[in-house]
Amino acid sequence: MFELRRLRMLHELALRGTLAAVAEALSYSPSTISQQLAQLEKDAGVPLLIADGRRVRLTDHGEALAAHAAQALDLEERIRGELEAIRPGIAPVRVAAMQTTAQAIVPRTLTLLRDCAPDLRVELAEVPPEEGLFELAARGFDLVIAEQYPGHTRAHHAGLLREPLGNDPIRLALPTGDRARRLADLRDRAWVAEPAGTASRQWMQQQCRAAGFEPDVRFEFADLTAHVRLVAAGHAVGLLPDLLGAGQEPAVRLFDLPGAPVREIFTAVRRSSGARAGIRVVRDALREAFASPA
């Protein structure tokens, strides 16, 4: 009989690629992961791993068993969901939220949950959307709040279900005394942006290129509050979402962009756990908080 814990380790190895990454994700030592997978090989009676330099990779048998492991983990989640329907709140809901939603709507969400589901334990971490969606598929989180920029669709992970929360306008951010009003006026300015490879950075570069220039990105921060401070101090210009300043007097001048672009904010859950009572109530609270964040 296969042990579910060992199947989870094999599934993680198929996703993450190295024993070290699996060990970090599951809070074990690499030697423990190796020992447990060796025992799983004995249980299976066929080779599951093969050495590949200093790493290991899955054999054909290993790939097949990893696929079945994912199905077994899905089934376990569905069973837990049925048990939770009988006794809500028996399992915590682990949420990954990007920075702007963590600041703008999470506090209101937690207040709503305190009133409607006081026994529900919610665990939350601030995580970039790219990482959050991967970890959701890997069962590191139960629910992720993520974003999608105009024309930049995110890859759809098999087994994940998305649900829109709403739209968040994106505007041009300038120092208060700046006389510029259009992107085309900013070809010679210093820009602040999120790190290369992020959806927001790619979208910002496309907007500037459409205006006829390549942005001079001198400042790169994942923390959007640092963007606001640099713009307010007159050192840079940038593009910022409205959620960042929700409920606050803006420290910078904000101007509409052509076409009034918005980013879509959505939640994602695993198909196998989306029916859990705790996850449903968190999603409902997030929708209400987004609709009226004040």
N, C-alpha and C positions, 0 to 999 in steps of 0.2 A: 504494500500500500504506500502510495506517495504521500509525503508530509507536505502540507500546504506551505509551510514556512520555507522549505527548500525549493519548492516550485516558484515561490516569489523571488528567491535569489536568482534562479535561472532566468526568469522573466526580466528582472532588472539588468542582468548581464546582457541579454539580447538588446535592451534599450540603450544602455550606457556604454557598453563596449569594453570596459576594463573591470578587473576585480577591485581595484582601488576605488573606483567611482561607486561601485555597488556597496562596498564597505562603508564609504562616507554617507551614502544615502540612507542606509539601514542602521547606521551606528554600530557596526561590528568592526572587528579587525580584519584585514585582508586574509590572514591565515584562517580565521574562523569561516569566512566565506568559502575559501578553498576547500577546507575540510568538509563543510556541509554539501558542497557540490560534488565532492568525491563520493560521499555517501549516497547522494542522489543517483550518481552513475551506477553504484552497486545495486540500488533499488531497481533501476531501469534495466540493468543487465546489458546495456549497450554503451559504447563510448559517446559522451555528450560534448566533451571539450577536446581540443587539440592545441598543442603548443604552436605559437606563431611568433618566433623571435622571443622577446621578453614578455609577450602577452599571450593570451589564449583566445581562441575563437570557437564558436559553436560548430559542431559537426552537423551533418544532415539530420541525424537523430536528435541532436540538441536543438536545432531549429524547430523540428516538429514538436518536441516536447515543450519548448518555450511557447509555441502557439497554443497548445492545449493548456499550459499553465495560465495563460491570459484568460482563457475561457473559465477555468476553475476559479480564478480570482473574481471574475465577473459574477459567477454563480454565488460565491460566498457573500459578495456585496448585496446581491438581491435578497439572499436569506436574511442578512442583517437588517435590510430595509423592511422586510415583513415583520421581523421582531420589534423593530422600532415603532412600527405602526400600532403595535399592541401597547407598547410602553414608550411614548415619545421621550426623547432626550437621553436615551441610554448611551449614545455615542456622540462625541464632540463633532462639530463641523469645522474643518480646517480650511481657512480662506486665504487666498493669495490676492493682494490688491496692489495695483500700481499707485504711485505716489499721489497723484491728484485725487483719485477716488478715496484713498486712505485718509486724506485731509478733509475732503469736502463732504463725503456722504457716509463714511463709515461711522463717525461718532453718532450721527442721527440714527443710523441703522441699529446700532447697539442700544440706543435709548428705546427704540421701538421694540426690540427683542426683549429688553428687560421688562417691558410692560406686558407683552403678549406671550412670551415663552421664558419666564424667569429661571427655569431649571435647565435651559439649554446652554451648554458650554460652547462658546465660539472662540476659536484660536485663529489669530490673524497675523500675517507677515506681509511686509511691503516687498513686493517682488516684481521685476520688469515683466511685461506681458509675454515676451518670448520664453523666458525661463518658467513663468507660471504655467503656461499651457503645456510645456513639456512635462513639468512635474505633476500636473494634473493627470496626464496620460500615464505617468509612472506611479500614480497613487500616492504622491507626496502631499497633495492637497485634495479637498473634496469639491471646492468651488473656486473659480478664478474670475476676477474682474479684469477685463482686458479692453484693448482699443483697436480700431481699424481706421486708417486714414483714407481719404478719398482716392480711389484708383489703386490702392495698395491692399488687396485682399490677403488675409492671413491664411496660411496652409490649414486645411481642415484635417485634424487628426482623427483617424478611425476610432469610433467608440465614444466621441465627445459630442455633446449637444449644446448648441449656443442659443441664447435668448437675449434679444436687445434690451438694454436699459433706457437708452435715449441718445440724443445727439448733443455734442459739445462744440460750440463755435470756436474757430481758431482765428486769431487776430494778429495784426502787426503791432509789435510792442516797441515804442520809442521813448527816449528820455523826455521829460516833461517840457523842456524848452526847445525841442527839435522841431524844425519847420518842415521836414519831409512829410509826405502824405502817401507816397506810393512806393511799391517795391523798386520800381525803376530808378527812384531817387537814391537808392542805397547801395549802388554798385561799388562805391569806394569806402564803405563803412566796414568796421570790424563786426563780426557776427558771433553770437553765442548759440550753441546747438547741443543736442543730445549726442552721445557717442556714435561714431560711424557704424553703420549696419543696422541701426534702429529704424523703425518705420517712420518716426517723426523726422529724423535726419534726412532720410531719402526723400520724403515729401517736401521738406523745406528746400532742398537743393533743386527739386523739379520746379517749384514755384519761382525761384530766382532765375533759373535757366529760361523759363517761359517769359520772364521779364527782360531777358537779354543779357544776363551776366552770371558769372560763377561766384557764389558767396565766399567771402574771405573769412572762413571760420577760424578764429584765433582762440576761442574759448570753448571747451568741451566739458560739459557737466551732465551727469544723469539727474542730479538734483535740480528741479526746475525753480526752486526758490533762489538758487544761486544765479539763474538767468535773470530773475526779476531784479536782484540787487545790482548786477552788472549793468543792466539797462538803465535802472533808476539813477545810477552813479554816472551815467554818460559814457561808459566804456564800450558799449556794444548795442546792437539792435537784435531783434529776434522775433520768432513767431510763438505765441503762447495760447494755450486753451483757456477758455473762460473758467472752467472748474478750479483752476489754480487759485483764482482770487475770489471764489464764492463767498459772499457775505462780508467782504472786506473792501475798503476804499482802495482803488488801484494806485500803486506807487509809480506807475508808468502811464504814458499815453497809449491808448489802444485805438487802432483804426481797422475798419472792415477791409477784407481782401476781396478782389474781384470774384463774383459768384457766391459770396458768403459761404465759404467751405466749412464743413463740420466733420469732426471725427465721430465715429459710431462707438459708443460704449456698450459692451455686452458682457454677460456672464456665461461661463461654460462649466459643465459638469460631465462626469462620465455617464454614459447611457445606463450602465449597470447600477448606478447609485442615485440617479436623478429623482427617483420616486421616494427617496427617504424623507420622512416627515420633517426632520431637522433641516435638511437642505431646502426643501420647499418653503419653509417658513423664513429662512434666511433670504432666499430669493425674493419673496414677497416684500420683506422689509427693505431690501435694497431698492426695489422698484418704487416703493413709497418714499423712501429717503431721497432718491434721485429726482422725483417729481416735485418735492418740496423740501429742499435741503436746509432751509432756515429753521 
